[in-house]
């Protein structure tokens, strides 16, 4: 596709973002002159006529009390026109999406709202009537019913995903379907997922409003949480369009009218932040925990599958407690994974990612389908595994998202063929199960838990789906301030009850070392929240100290900053103040001593350092500063003794100490010993050595000697 039409459309979008309807009409007119679309041109002409009529009346001095309302209506109509054109070109540019678009709109599909609702309600009725079927035909009839319905829902998923802009009427009727008790929750959850993906690809006010309504009205918690996640991702896409749809603020205010919603939105923001650490968590599990588990279990992997290791009689004699130690280490690793999971980590992503290449995931709807036993792609497997308590435990109590449950069930049948017979029997009887630490928590029906599992489904989809590059990805944007997952900064939410929860978000971001994102959230704090903690986070220590002259954290921060800026007198004043407040802190005393050394007040520094070294003889940092100060004060023999002690252990940490030890020996006149100590050092500090009275010739000879 010619990229010039994308550039032309971007000019239309930019005009819309600034709320300039007239300019948007002009830009769209220019676009259609280059790439004609008769139907769109006809709609644009009607829109231009209405706009010109309104503008002409205003230019003639007319006073229309409905001017703002009329202008906004035209601006929104212009956005819908633009969005549908953009949708058309996105479909053309995306081979995969275009295949979905054309496939679902060919043939005899009934995509009327009445037909869609009838399909889903008829399925619920038919499923209930299965109980009246004779036993010998019930199973076959059930399999046929679920297969036919799954195919229909898959097509509906694709239809909704690739849909154009909805009217408010369509959005309202879909909302009614998604909160109706006469429609199955699996179908409702699947449609919510499809609407969410469509909304992320191209903002649609009707879909945005619909998801808000479903979240507020649904009695099904799984449906509610999917709607909330989709609404938030849609809000991020729609945030730049607030001038086109100022009512977004009203909808957001309605959603946040209850404290429960604010709590859930805050939890969702924190959960999205944890998604940033998935790669790090996966590496920790793959390279640290799993190898240790494999080393400490009683099985080995062979070409014939898992085989139990034979007991080593010599080990019982030589290491009688070895088995207990292995079990203790095994439990420690499981506890470590459990702790990671409780903190919000997705500990299963790495393990299940390879299973997303199964044919089951060729169907896009299966990635986000709720898990149900009657799904046609696993129904036969579940029938064969009926009564297997291990599998029943995994699908009912295992802490896995729906996508991973499907992967597990499909893969288990093949894996089971390579397990020892007695292990298979133990699984059937329920004697083998997931480690207790990794069992589903007691709050497995809580909103936060359901939401986390759905986020895991979405994360797998956007990271592993083969055609993910053709879709907007809410998890992209890097780890900086542009990360899509930080929705608390959205202008639409500014001044909302969520503001009071922003400190919780900043704390987690700083804990995860996401400073750029933390700064972006801090920039959205209203002036009323600019308290001492805010100024500490932003590094405005002077402002904190104006509020509280004895704020220890502010004094620490300012002292460190002043020291780094080589403002040693000012840093010394801060450390003196800290020592008045916390005289028992050796760190402050050491920092003060270092400031004195930088100011060449060696004698005063030594008074502090001798006492610190006496009280903390094993602290090498204190010894290091003491030795350097002694050398600068000319107490070379004492300095040499201290450096000898510091370098006794060798190792990487002693490299700088060894260099300074060489300087000390050199200044003592022990030149050959100095050359040996300096061998392999990174380089000589020529300026400091000259200050000690060494000539350029001496320095050059030493440099040549130690580099030879």
N, C-alpha and C positions, 0 to 999 in steps of 0.2 A: 504494500500500500504506500502511496506517495506520502511522505512525512509532512509535506507542505499543508495538507488539510488538517493535520494535527496542530500545526502552528497557527493556522487560521482559527480553528476552534478554541485554542488557548486564549486568543484575543477576546473572543466572546465571553469566555469564562472570567477573564480578568475584569471585564466591564461589569459582569454580574456581581463579582466579589465586592466591588466598590459601590454597588447599588445603583449603577448608571444604566437604566433601562434603555434610554435613547441610544447611547453608544453601543450597547449590546445588539440592538436592532440593526444598526449600521454595519457592525462587524459581521453579523449573520448574513446580512444582505450581500456583503462582499464575498463571503464564503460560498453562498449559493450561486453567485455569478460565475465562480470558478468551477464549482462542482454541483451542477444542477440537481435538485430533488424536487420534482413538481409538487408533491403533496406537502412537503415542508414549506415550499415557497408560498403556497396558497395560504397556509396557516400564518406564516410570517406577514403576508400582505394584510390579512384581517387584523392582526395584532398591531401592525404599524398604523392602520387607519384609526383604530381606537386610541392609540397613543397620540397621534397627530391631532385628533379631535380634542383630546384632553389638554394637550399643550397649547393649541390655538386659543381655546377658551381662556386659559390662564394668561396668555400673552396679551389678550384684549382687556385684561384687568378684571376678569370674572372671578368671583369668590365662590368656590365650591367647598362646602364643609366636609365633603367626602373625598377631597383631593388626595390626601395621604393614603386612604384606604384603596382608592381606585388605582393610584400609582403602584402600591404594593401588589395589588392583584395582577396588574400587567407585568410587573417585574417577575412574579412567580410563574406566570404563563410563559414568559420568555425563558425562564430557567427550564421549565418542563420541555419546551421546544428544543433547547440546547441539549438537555440531558438525553433525549431520545435520539438526536443525531449522534451524540457521542457514543451512545449505546450501540447504534448501528455500526459505527466504525470500529468499536472495540470488538464486536462480534466478527467483523470481517478480518480484523488483524489477529484474531485468536482462533487458529484452526480447531482447537478442541471445543471451545465455547460455541463456535459457529456450528459444529457438528451437533451439539446438544440442542441448539436453537432450532435448527432445521428439522432434526429428527422428531422433536416433540410437537412440531407444528404441521407435520404431514400426517396423512392417514385420517382415521375416523375418530380421533380423540375428541371427547367432549370436555372442553375446558371452560364451560360456563360455570359460574359460581354455584348455581343450582346443581349441576352435574357433579362437581367436585364434592360438594357436601353430601349428596346422595350416595356417592361411592363410599365415603368413609362411614356414614351412618348405616348403610346396608351391610358393610363388612361387620360391624359390631353386632348387628342383628343375626347375621348368618353364623358368626362364631358362637353366639349363644345357642342357636338352634342345633348346633352340632351335637349337643348333649341328647337330642331327641333322635339322632340317627341310630340305626342298628349298630351294635358293637362291631360287626364284621365289616361294615362300610365306613364307620366313623373316621378311622385314621386316614384312609385314602381320600375321603371327602375333605377332611381338614387340611391335608397336605396340598390338595388342589386349590382350596380356598386361600390359604396363606401364600401360596406361590403366585396366584393370580393377583392378589392384593399387593404383594410386595413389588411386583413388576409395575403395577399401576402407580404405586407411591413413588417408586424410583423415577418414573416418567414425570410425575407431578413435581418432584424435587427439581429435576432438570428444567422443567417449564418455569417454575417460580424463580430459580436461580438466574435464568436468562431473560426474565421479564423486563419490559420497559417500565416507564413511570406509571404508577397506579393512580387512579382517581381516589378521592376520599371515600367514595361509596365502596369501591373494591376493598380498600384497606379496612373499612368498618365491618364489612361482611366476613372478611378473613378473621378479624379479631373475634367476631361472634363464634366462628367455627372453633377457634383455638382455645376458647374458654368454655365451650359447651360440654356438658357431662355425657352427651350422646355420642361423642367421638373418642376413639381410643387414644390414650396418652402417647403411645408410640408414634402414631400418625401426627399428633399435635407437635411433639418434640421435633420430628423430622421436618415439618413445614417451617417451624420457627428457625431451624438451622438454615434452611434454604433462603428464607426471607432475609436472614442476617447476612449471608454471603452476598446476596443481590444488593442489599443496602450498602455493604462495604465497597462493592465494585462501583456503584454510582449512587450518590445520596438521593433518597426519595422520601419526601416529607410524609407521604401516606404510609409508607412502610415504617418510618420512624415513629409516627404517631401510633400505629398499630401495635408495635412491640411494647411501647409504654403502656398501652391499654391492657395488653395481655399480662404484663408483669403486675399491674395493679389489680386485675380482676380475677386471674386464674386461681383456682383452688388446688391445683396440682403443682407441688413445689418444684418438680423437675422441669415442668414447662415454664414456670415463673423464672427460674434461674437462667434457663437458656434465653428467655426473652430479655432479661436484664443484661446479660453479656452482649447479646446482639444490639441492644439499644445503646449501650456504652460505645461499642465499636462504631455504630452508626453516628453517634454524637460526635465522635472524633472526625469523621468524614464530613459531617455537616457543619462543624464549628466555624469554618471560614465563610459559610454562607449565611451567617447570622443577620446580615443586612437584607438578604432576600427573604429569610424566614425568621423574623424576630420572635415569632410565637414559639420558637424552640425554647426560649427562656421560660415561657409560661408552662410548657410541658415539663421541663426539667423541675420547675418549682412544684408542680403537682406531684411528680414522682417523689421529690424529697420532702414533701409535707409531713411525712411520718419519720420518726427517728429510726425506725427499723430499716427503712430504705437507705438512710444515710450510713447506718452501720454496715449494711450489705455492700454499698458502693465503696466504702473504705476497705472492707475485706477484699473486694474484687481488685482494688488498686494494689493492695499489698500482694495479692496472689499473682498479679501480672508482673510485679517486680521480681518475684521469685523465678518467673520464667526466664529471666535474664541469665540466671546461673545454671541453666540446664546443662550446658556443655561442660562446665566445670564439675558439676555434680556427677555427670556421666563418667568423666575421666577418673574421678575419685573412686567410683564404684568399680570401674573396669580395670584400673591399674593398681588399686590398693586393696579394696575389700574382697573382690571376687578371687584374685589369686591366693589370698590368705585363707579364704573359705575352702578352696580346692585343696590347698596344702594340708588343711587340718581335718578333712572329712575321711570317712572310711571306705571310699569308693575310688576306682580309677577308670578312666575312659579308655576303651579298647575298640578294635574294629567291629566287635560283636555287641557293642553297647557298653553300659555301665556294669562293672563287675566289682563285687565286694572284695576288699583287700583281706588277705589272710593275716591272722595274728602272728606277730613276730615274738617267739618265746624268749629271745635274748633281750628284747626291749623291756619285757616285764621284769627281767632280772636287773638290767643296767639302769633302766629308767622307769621304776614302778609307777611314778605319777605322771608319765607322759600322756596317757589317755585322758586323764583329768585336765591336764593343761590344754590339750587340743580342744576338748569340749568347752573349756572356759574361753578360749580364744574364739571359737566358733560363735558362742553366745555373745561375745563382745562385738563381733562384726555385725551380727544381726541387730544388736541394740543400736549400733552406730547407724545402720541404715534406717532403723525405726526412728531414731532421733532426727535424721535428715528429713524423713517423710513428715514427721510432726511439725517441723519448722517450715514446711511448704515445698520441699524439694520433690521433683518428679523423678523418683529413683528407678522407675521402670522403663523410661524412654529408651535408654541404650540397649536394654535386653530385648525389647519388643520391636525395635526399629527394623530389624532384618526380616521380621515376619510380615511387614507391610507390602511385600512383593507377591503375596499370595493372590491367586486369581480373584478371590473374594473382593479385593480392593480395586479391581478394575472398574467396578461400579462406584461412581463418586458418592452416591447417597449412603453406601455402606460405611464410609469413613465416619459419618456422623449419626448413624442409626443407633437408637437405644438398643441395648441388648435384650433380646427375647428368645426364648427357647424354640419357638416355632418358626424362626427365620428359615426360609427354604434351604439356605446354604449350610446350615448346621443341624437341621432337624434330624436327618438320618444319623449323624454322628451322635447327637444327644440321645437318640433312641438306643443306639448300641451301647452307650455309656450309662444308661439308666441304672440307677442303684449304686453307681460309683460315688461313694461319699466324698472322696477327694475332689472330684470335679464339681460335685454339687456345692462343696464348700467354697471352691474358687469362684464360681459364678454368683453365689449368693452372699458370701462373706469376704471374699478376697478384695483387697484395696485397689482394684484395677478399674481403669476407665472402660467404657463399653467397647471401644476399638480393640483394646488389649484382650478383653474377654473373648471376643470373636477370634482373635489371633491364637489365643491359648487353646481354645476348643478345637479349632481346625488343625493345629499343629500337634496336639496331644496324641491323637490317634497314631500318628507315625512314630512319635517318640516312644510311646508305650511299648511298641514292638521290640525295642532295644533295651528295655529295662529288665532287671532280674525278676523272675516269676514271683518270688516272695515279696518284692517291693510292690508289684502290681496288686497282689492279693491284699497287702496292707492298705493300699490306696482304696481298694474296693470297700474294705471294712471300715475305712475312716481312721485307721491307726497311723497313717502318714498324712501329714497336713503341712500347710505353710507354717513357718516359724511363728510361734505365738506372738512375738513382737511385731510381726508384719500383718497380723490379722486386721480385718476392718475394725475401725474404732466404733465405740458405742454410739457416736453421733452420726452414723452413716446415712441417716435421712435428714440431717441438718442442712439448711440452705448453703452454708459454707462448704460442706463436704460435697454436695451435689454439684455445686458450681466449680469446685476444683477438679472434679472428674471430667466435667464438660470441657474445661479449659485444657485438660490433658488431651482430650479427643481433638480439639481444635489445633493444639500445638503440633500434634502428630500430622494432622492434615496439612497444615501450612509448612511443615518442614519436610515431609516425605512424599506427599502426593506428586506424581510425575509431572502434572501440568500446573503446578503451583505458581510458576513464574507468570502465568497468564491471568492471575487473580491478584487483587489487592491483598497484601499480607499485613495484618495488624501487629504481627510480632517482629516486623522488620523495622528499619530505621536506625540500626546500630545500637550502641550502648550509651550514646551521648544524649544531649538534651532533645534531639529529634526522635528519640525512640517513641514509636506509635503507642506503646502501652501506657504512657503517662497521660491519663485523661483528666487528672485533677487540675491541670493548667488551662483547660478549655475556657475560653472567654464566656461561653454559655453558662458555665457554672460559677462564674465570678460573683462574689457577694452572696453566695448560697450558704445553707447550713453546713455544707461540706468544708467550709473554710476552717472551722474549729478542729477538723480532723487532719488538716495538712501537716501539723507537726509530727504525727505518727508516721506519715509517708516519708517525710524528710529523714527521720531517725533511721528507718529501714534502708533508705537509699544510701545514707552515709555508712551504715553498717556493711552494706554490700559494695562499698567503695565506688559508688556511682555519683561522683561529685557534680558532674555537669547536670545530670537530671535533678539532683537535689537543688542546685542553683536555680533551675527553671521553675521548680515548685516554689522556692523562696521568693522569686520575683512576683509570684501571683498572690503573696500574702497581702491582705488589706492593711492600711496604715494602723488600724486599731490593734493589729496583732504584732506590731513591731515592739516587742518586749525585749528583755535582757537576753533570753534564749535566742530570739531571732537575730539580734546583733552579734551574738557569739557565733552563730552558724554562718553569718555573712562576713565575719572577721572584722567587724567594726568595734574593736575592743575599747576605743576611747569613749564611744557612746555608752557602752555597758558600764564603764568606770564612772561616767557622769551620773549614772543611775545608782551605782553601788561601788564606792571607792575601794571596798575590800573584796570584790569579786575575784576569787582565786583563779578561776578559769580564764577570765579576761586578762589578769596580770600575767599568767603563764603564757597566753597567746601573744600578748604584746611584747613581753620580754624576749620570746623566741624570735618574733619578727624583727625586733630591733637588733638582736644579735646577728641575724642573717644579713641585715642591712649594714652591719659593722658600726652600728651606733652603740658602742660598748658602754659609754657613760650612762646613757638612758637605760640600757638593758640592766646595768648594775643597780640602778635606782629601783627598778621593778623587782629584782631579786632580793634586794634589801627589804622591800615592803613584804614580799612573800615570806621571808624569814621571820619577820615580826609576827605574821599571821600563823605560820607553820614552822616554828623553829626546829622541830624534830625531823624535818624532811632532808635527808642527805643529798637528794638530787638538787635541791635549791642551793645548798652549800657548795656543791661541786660546780654548778653553773655560775655561781658568784665567783668562785675561784678562777674559772676559765675567763670570765670577763676581766678580772684583775690581771691575768696573764697577758691578755690581748692589750691591756693598757700598760703593760710592762711594770706593774706593781708587784714584782715577784716576791718580795719579802712578806707583804701582807697576804698574798695568795698562799705562801708556804705555811703560814700559821693555820689556815683552814685545812690545808691538804695533809699536814702531819697528823692532825687530830682525826680527820676522816680515814686516813690510811691505818691508823691505830685501831679505830673502831670497826673498820671493814677491811681487814687484811686480805681477803680473798677477792675483793672487787678490783678487777684489772683496769677498769676505766679510771678509777681513782689513782691507781698506781701509775697509769700511763700519763695522766696530767701532772702528777707529782714528779715523775722522772724528767719530763720536758721542762717543768719549772725549775727544778734543781739545775739542769744543764744551762738554762738561760741565766740563772743566778750565779753561774760559775762554780757550783758545788759538784764538780765533775765526778769525784770518787763516789759520792752518795748516788748520783744519777746512774753511774755505771752499775752499781750494785742492784738498783731497782730494775734497770733494763735487763740485767742478767736474769733476774727472777721472772720478768715478763716473757722473755724469749725462751725460757727453759723447755716449754712444752712444744715449741715449734708450731707448725701448721699455718694456715692461711691468715688467721687473725693476728699472728705475730709478725707479719711481713713489715708493717709500718714501724712496729717496735724495733725490729731488727735494723731497719734503716737508721732510726734515731740512735740506736745503740752504736752503730758504726760512726755516726757523727760524734758521739760522746768519746769513743775510743780515739778518734782522729784528733779531737781537741786536747786529749790527754797526751798526745804524741805517740800513741801506739798505732802507727800508720798501717803496718802490715796486718795487724788484727782488724783494724778498721776496714781495710780493703776486703778482707775475707767476709766480714759481716755485711758489707754493702754489695757483695757479689749477687747479681740477679735483681737488684732493686730497680724500680721503675724509672728512676732518674734522680739527679741531685738537685737540691734546693740552692741554686747558686747564690741568690740574693741573701738568704739567711747565712750561708757559709761565709760570704764576704763580710757580713756584719760581725762575724766572730773572729775576723782578722786573717782569714785564709786568702791567699792570693789567687788570681786567675790561673796562673801557671799550675799551682797545686791542684786546683779544682779540675783543670783539664787533664792533668796526668792521672788523677784518681778516676775520672770518668772513663778514660781510655782503659785503665787497668780493670775496672769492674765489668766492662762490656766485652773484654777480650775472651 
